[in-house]
Amino acid sequence: MDRRFLAVVGVFDLLIAVGLVLLGAPAHPLSFARFALFTAAGVLLVVAGIRESVALGSTTLRWHVVAGAGYVCFGLAVLANGLSSVLDARGDPYFGGLSALLLAPLMLFMGIDYLRGGVHFDLSTFE
């Protein structure tokens, strides 16, 4: 698999963030958290998909660390989205809750594993 696929996932996250803004301005703290986390996930995954490393002060972060942070943000955004759906009277608590219970732990696990350098996932397939 090509590492540039991470940029596609990042663009998908950015489209979700744009869709959230088009549905209404983030006024509630939970809706603002969803927007911020989807945006951060999108930007981090796009950067991880197109850059080999990122300089952060005197430290250089390799692409898998940036992708790991992006996946953690994505998992937290899915969790916030599910929580928002469960707490909102207009939302669908079953679909939102189920998606948060199934997708968020997977994204968080992937993100933490990427941050650790790929203990469970073989990161060499992306290079």
Sequence and secondary structure as in RCSB ss.txt:
>XXXX:A:sequence
MDRRFLAVVGVFDLLIAVGLVLLGAPAHPLSFARFALFTAAGVLLVVAGIRESVALGSTTLRWHVVAGAGYVCFG
LAVLANGLSSVLDARGDPYFGGLSALLLAPLMLFMGIDYLRGGVHFDLSTFE
>XXXX:A:secstr
  TTHHHHHHHHHHHHHHHHHHH    SHHHHHHHHHHHHHHHHHHHHHH SEEEETTEEEEHHHHHHHHHHHHH
HHHHHHHHHHHH TTS HHHHHHHHHHHHHHHHHHHHHHHTT SSS GGGG 
